[in-house]
């Protein structure tokens, strides 16, 4: 009986650890209800960071007329992301710059987790890579109060490691509302068209870590309006 209880506790700890590592955009990714990327999207090791309190309201809204990016997948499906530079200026600038340079063309969504997120944008294809630049983490627990965008279904945010200013190229799209991530990762946009295409990633067989067995490839990402 005692051994059974210990085993259950160990399983619980392992499950929680897996979830927290899922949102790391530079090392090991996701889980279910945290964020992805070997950039961790759900933990912050910076001792100077603020605690995210219930008193802070994440009530921002992505404007319909923000800079817009269209993703075309290798199977012909498309989805559109509208960005919100007024909430996360450096994040949006970095994202648009990568899109314009063709950085995302040919990359994949390497982590797809039911009821959690689809994460992509890693040139290494396994959650450990990024571009040659990292940016400031524009989120509340990193001292950036300007960003009040919540994690809603279709929200787009930057994955990162436990270091708050480690976001690079990896980003994730939320399948569900994920309020436990609010204030700990930089939400910078919203899928406004084609969310059914992103939902379709869930139909691809995946391993226990959410890695698709058949690559989910971005054929092209392009800025269609600024």
Beta strands, then each sheet from edge to edge (+ up, - down):
strand 1: 68-73
strand 2: 78-83
strand 3: 109-112
strand 4: 117-120
strand 5: 155-158
strand 6: 171-174
strand 7: 187-193
strand 8: 218-225
sheet 1: 3+ 4- 6+ 5- 7+ 2- 1+ 8-
end
